[in-house]
Amino acid sequence: MRPDRSFAQLAIYLLCFLFTSLTITINAQEAEKPKKYSISGYVKSMHGLFHLSEPSLNFDTTLIDAFVHNRINFEWFPNDKFTFKAEMRNRLFYGQLNNSFLFPGFKEGLKTGGNDVLNLQVLNIGEDIILHSIFDRLYADYTTGNWEIRLGRQRINWGINTVWNPHDIFNAYSFTDFDYEERPGSDALRIKYYTGFAGSIELAIKAFENKDEIVAGFLWKTNKNNYDYQFLLGWANNDLVLGAGWAGAIKEVGFKGEASYFINTDGIEENVFAATLSFDYAFPNGTFIASGLLYNYQGGSSSGSANIFSFELSARNLYPFEWSIFNAVNYSFTPLLSSGLSVIYSPVQPHLLFLNPTVTYSLSQNIDIDLIGQLIFQKGNEKYRSPTQVVYLRGKFSW
């Protein structure tokens, strides 16, 4: 059985008290002694304007989303072999999105998203306000010689490409979730052995309560002719997973590829093949461009625009469409001002376009302001129209 909510709340509050007490104790020690801990984090305030329309249904509405996002990162290294890390994510939602009938899975998604077998979250849902706190990192790490052993909630990042990762069988993430740069974690044991330059062998297994939840994998990384290669053998929710990928360059152009084949063993789902290919190049003037392609067998050949935000995400289903093309450009006008545009085109009915323009301005070393857009266009009657337009204004203070 999963621990009940009261136990989870008590555990989280006790851990918070422990972190505070530990910090005070260490700070009280002699100033000349080197620090054996670090504390960092940030506070974000974000407001979003959602405009949704569907002329065929005579539907047109605008919603305002608002929330505050705080993160606390704590790291303790008592010696050169052990590291203890805890990172807590706190969000206060107070916008119209909380109670909108247009997003019925929003509250349920908070209950399940980011949590794993261990119940390390507190969720208080009010009529107009939602408070969600969760430890998305909580692990101990032991390193000796070529060995590294990590136990607890951690991110097992086996992906190669920037946008889509068929190798990310432990904790897949969505490109549209731009406000979660740390990405999800898993309750797992990971053992890694470094075999040499750019080479390693990893074995990882995720905590589970029944056999249908088992996720485990073996990853071998090696380097040959200035290319990094990796090979994956895994088991993910009754799928046998076989994968391979590479990262290198053709002259000065970055070249990456990643693919996985999911063989279903219980006869309930189809076997699935997912693959990505990408190129990137940095110009001398600071302009960065990237292009990528995703083939997703489980994706649909025709689907509505709403699926971009609501499909069931996993390594076997990274985007709701069978084929998708990614293009991006980023440019820094000055050291303080930069902008970018990412575009995903899915050549399926109704020829969906997802546009993600961004502008970032740094007010100081630790204060940033971002303007972020998420615009969806789809083709109907030979013309493109936009059923979904979202614009976010975000301020971030890092410490």
WODA-V761381 format. One line per field, one symbol per residue. ss: DSSP state (H for helix, E for strand, L for the rest). psi: psi as a letter, one per 40 degrees, with the letter a starting at -180 (. if undefined). A space follows every 50 residues. Layout:
ss = ???
psi = ???
//
This chain:
ss = LLLLHHHHHHHHHHHHHHHHHHHHHHHLLLLLLLLLEEEEEEEEEEEEEE EEEEHHHLEEEEEEEEEEEEEEEEEELLLLLEEEEEEEEEEEELLHHHHL HHHLLHHHHHHHLLLLLLLLEEEEELLLLEEEEEEEEEEEEEEELLEEEE EEEELLLLLLLLLLLLLLLLLLLLLLLLLLLLLLLEEEEEEEEEEELLEE EEEEEELLLLHHHLEEEEEEEEEELLEEEEEEEEEELLEEEEEEEEEEEE LLEEEEEEEEEEEELLLLLLLEEEEEEEEEEELLLLLEEEEEEEEELLLE LELLLLHHHHLLLELLELLLELEEEEEEEEEELLLLEEEEEEEEEELLEL LEEEEEEEEEEEEELLEEEEEEEEEEEEEELLEEEEEEEEEEEEEEEEL
psi = iiiidddddddddddddddddddddddeihdehiifiihiaihihhhihh hhigddefhhihihihihhihhhhhhgdaedihhhhhhhhhhhfaeddeh eegdedddddddhdiadhgfihhhhadehhhhhihehgihhhhhbeihhh hahihggeididdhgeegedgiihdegeegddiiiihihhhhhheahfii hihihiiidideehhiihhhiihhfehhiihhhihhfehhhhiiiihaih behihiihiihhhheeediiihhhiihiiihhideehhiiiihhhgdeii ehiiddedeeihhidegeieidiihhiihhhhdieehiiihhhhhhfihf ghhhhgiihhhhdadehihihhihhhiihhfeihihehhhhihhihhi.
//
